[in-house]
Amino acid sequence: MGKLAKKVDNHVGERIRERRTMMGLTQEHLAQALNISYQQVQKYETGANRVSAGRLFEIGQRLEVDVAFFFENLEPLAASSPLEHGGKNRSTIELVRNYGDINEAAVRSAVSGLIKSLAGKERKRKSA
């Protein structure tokens, strides 16, 4: 599990505990309302077990808060880099999809050989 995921799990657990105690509920009370064991509530609150989206929604309903409550004041570890939009990877994906649609083994083999040949020439050109 990544550092950010663990940090989020811990934060969500702390917020569950915070809201539960604000309402004067014990772990047993919340567990009964969710039809789970108090040990499971304890694991959620300590971040030992990850809370699923559906369960978090249910906890929010029982604790009378919106799901966003559990993420308030969560500070990100670091600025994340944006996901690539596809760019040259898009052409690779299309190539693989189209290659997979070729039914004849001989044609697939010829296309594969052509691509290997062209890629080899490109590598030689870049290194020269």
C-alpha positions in Angstrom: 0.0 0.0 0.0 1.3 3.4 -0.9 2.1 6.1 1.6 -0.7 8.4 0.4 -3.3 5.5 0.6 -2.1 4.7 4.2 -2.3 8.4 5.2 -5.8 8.6 3.8 -6.9 5.4 5.6 -5.5 6.8 8.9 -7.2 10.2 8.4 -10.6 8.6 7.5 -10.3 6.4 10.6 -9.5 9.4 12.8 -12.5 11.3 11.4 -14.8 8.3 12.1 -13.6 8.1 15.7 -13.9 11.9 16.1 -17.5 12.0 14.8 -18.5 8.9 16.8 -17.2 10.4 20.0 -18.8 13.8 19.2 -22.1 12.0 19.1 -21.5 10.1 22.3 -21.4 6.7 20.7 -19.2 3.8 21.6 -17.5 1.5 19.1 -20.1 -1.1 20.1 -23.0 1.3 19.3 -21.7 2.1 15.9 -20.9 -1.6 15.2 -24.5 -2.5 16.1 -25.9 0.2 13.8 -23.6 -1.1 11.0 -24.2 -4.8 11.8 -20.5 -5.5 12.2 -18.2 -6.2 15.2 -16.8 -3.5 17.4 -13.4 -4.9 16.5 -14.1 -4.0 12.9 -15.0 -0.5 13.9 -11.8 -0.3 15.9 -9.8 -1.5 12.8 -11.4 1.2 10.7 -10.7 3.9 13.2 -7.0 2.9 13.5 -6.6 2.6 9.8 -5.7 -1.1 10.1 -8.5 -2.0 7.7 -9.5 0.1 4.7 -13.1 1.3 4.7 -14.9 0.5 1.4 -16.8 3.3 -0.4 -20.1 1.6 0.4 -19.3 1.1 4.0 -18.0 4.7 4.3 -21.3 5.9 2.9 -23.2 3.9 5.4 -21.0 5.1 8.3 -21.7 8.7 7.1 -25.4 8.0 7.2 -25.2 6.5 10.7 -23.1 9.4 12.0 -25.3 11.9 10.2 -22.5 13.5 8.1 -21.8 13.7 4.4 -19.0 11.4 3.1 -16.9 14.5 2.5 -16.7 15.0 6.2 -14.2 12.1 6.4 -11.8 13.8 4.0 -11.9 17.3 5.4 -8.5 18.8 6.4 -6.7 16.0 4.6 -3.3 17.3 3.4 -1.8 15.7 0.3 1.7 14.2 0.7 3.0 15.9 -2.4 1.7 17.4 -5.6 1.0 14.6 -8.0 1.8 14.7 -11.6 -1.1 14.7 -14.0 -2.0 11.5 -15.9 -0.9 11.4 -19.5 -3.8 11.9 -21.9 -2.7 9.2 -24.2 -0.5 11.0 -26.7 1.8 8.5 -28.3 0.5 5.8 -26.0 -2.9 6.1 -27.7 -1.4 5.0 -31.0 0.2 2.0 -29.2 -3.1 1.0 -27.8 -4.8 1.2 -31.2 -1.9 -0.8 -32.7 -2.3 -3.6 -30.2 -6.1 -3.6 -30.6 -5.9 -3.8 -34.4 -3.1 -6.4 -34.2 -5.3 -8.5 -32.0 -8.1 -8.4 -34.6 -5.9 -10.0 -37.2 -7.1 -13.6 -37.5 -4.5 -15.1 -39.8 -1.3 -16.2 -38.0 0.9 -15.7 -41.0 -0.3 -12.1 -41.4 0.2 -11.4 -37.7 3.7 -12.8 -37.9 4.5 -10.6 -40.9 3.2 -7.5 -39.1 5.1 -8.4 -36.0 8.3 -8.8 -38.1 7.7 -5.5 -39.8 7.3 -3.7 -36.5 10.4 -5.3 -35.1 12.4 -4.4 -38.1 11.2 -0.7 -38.1 11.8 -0.4 -34.4 15.3 -1.8 -34.8 16.1 0.7 -37.5 14.7 3.5 -35.3 16.9 2.5 -32.4 20.0 2.4 -34.6 19.1 5.9 -35.9 18.7 7.3 -32.4 22.0 5.9 -31.1 24.0 7.1 -34.1 
